[in-house]
């Protein structure tokens, strides 16, 4: 296999998950002889790939969904933090009527 394709295959998230499943179920892992880090530590690599993909694509999907449904782009976390920040600001700045969320 060409060197470029070997690097892509070694660092592929599907390869890491497959090697992790083999490792966790006790099956012999033929990719354990490959010197690449994901093949030597398949469970850690698959967890890191999962977290990395979620960190990248969950906010992106939320942003694109909001842009298409509301017609404007907002930060994906603003819907969660805005009510709490608004409540805390009103409460601590003297508007005690807003003490109940």
C-alpha positions as CSV (number, residue, x, y, z in Angstrom):
1,X,0.0,0.0,0.0
2,X,1.4,3.5,-0.8
3,X,2.6,5.4,2.2
4,X,-0.1,8.1,2.0
5,X,-2.9,5.6,2.0
6,X,-1.2,3.7,4.9
7,X,-1.2,6.9,7.0
8,X,-4.9,7.5,6.2
9,X,-5.8,4.0,7.0
10,X,-3.9,4.0,10.3
11,X,-5.5,7.3,11.5
12,X,-9.0,6.5,10.2
13,X,-11.6,6.7,13.0
14,X,-13.3,3.5,11.6
15,X,-10.0,1.6,11.9
16,X,-9.6,2.8,15.5
17,X,-13.2,1.8,16.4
18,X,-12.8,-1.6,14.8
19,X,-9.5,-2.2,16.5
20,X,-11.0,-1.1,19.8
21,X,-13.9,-3.5,19.4
22,X,-11.5,-6.4,18.7
23,X,-9.4,-5.4,21.7
24,X,-12.4,-5.1,24.1
25,X,-13.9,-8.4,23.0
26,X,-10.6,-10.2,23.4
27,X,-10.2,-11.0,19.7
28,X,-6.7,-11.0,18.2
29,X,-6.0,-7.6,16.7
30,X,-3.9,-7.9,13.6
31,X,-3.5,-4.1,13.5
32,X,-1.7,-4.1,16.9
33,X,1.6,-4.7,15.0
34,X,1.2,-1.4,13.2
35,X,3.4,1.3,14.9
36,X,0.8,4.1,14.5
37,X,-0.5,5.5,17.8
38,X,-4.2,4.8,17.1
39,X,-3.5,1.1,16.4
40,X,-1.4,0.7,19.5
41,X,-4.1,2.4,21.7
42,X,-7.4,1.7,19.9
43,X,-9.8,2.4,22.8
44,X,-8.3,5.8,23.6
45,X,-8.1,6.7,19.9
46,X,-11.7,5.8,19.3
47,X,-12.8,7.9,22.3
48,X,-10.7,10.8,21.1
49,X,-12.1,10.5,17.6
50,X,-15.7,10.5,19.0
51,X,-15.2,13.5,21.2
52,X,-13.4,15.4,18.4
53,X,-16.2,14.7,15.9
54,X,-18.8,15.8,18.3
55,X,-17.0,19.0,19.3
56,X,-16.7,19.9,15.6
57,X,-20.0,18.8,14.1
58,X,-22.6,19.3,16.8
59,X,-22.2,23.1,17.0
60,X,-21.9,23.2,13.2
61,X,-25.1,21.2,12.7
62,X,-26.9,23.4,15.3
63,X,-25.8,26.6,13.6
64,X,-26.9,25.4,10.2
65,X,-30.2,24.2,11.5
66,X,-30.9,27.5,13.2
67,X,-29.9,29.4,10.1
68,X,-32.3,27.5,7.9
69,X,-35.2,27.5,10.4
70,X,-35.0,31.1,11.7
71,X,-33.3,32.8,8.8
72,X,-30.4,34.1,11.0
73,X,-27.3,32.6,12.4
74,X,-26.7,32.6,16.1
75,X,-24.2,30.9,18.2
76,X,-25.3,27.4,19.0
77,X,-24.8,27.9,22.7
78,X,-26.7,31.2,23.0
79,X,-30.1,29.5,23.4
80,X,-28.9,27.7,26.4
81,X,-27.0,30.4,28.1
82,X,-29.1,33.4,27.2
83,X,-32.0,32.8,29.6
84,X,-29.7,32.0,32.5
85,X,-27.6,35.1,31.9
86,X,-30.6,37.2,31.5
87,X,-32.1,35.9,34.7
88,X,-28.8,36.4,36.6
89,X,-28.3,39.9,35.2
90,X,-31.8,41.0,36.2
91,X,-31.5,39.5,39.7
92,X,-28.1,40.8,40.6
93,X,-28.7,44.2,39.0
94,X,-31.6,45.0,41.2
95,X,-34.7,43.7,39.4
96,X,-35.9,41.3,42.2
97,X,-39.1,40.6,40.3
98,X,-37.2,38.4,38.0
99,X,-35.9,36.2,40.9
100,X,-38.1,33.3,39.7
101,X,-37.0,31.9,36.4
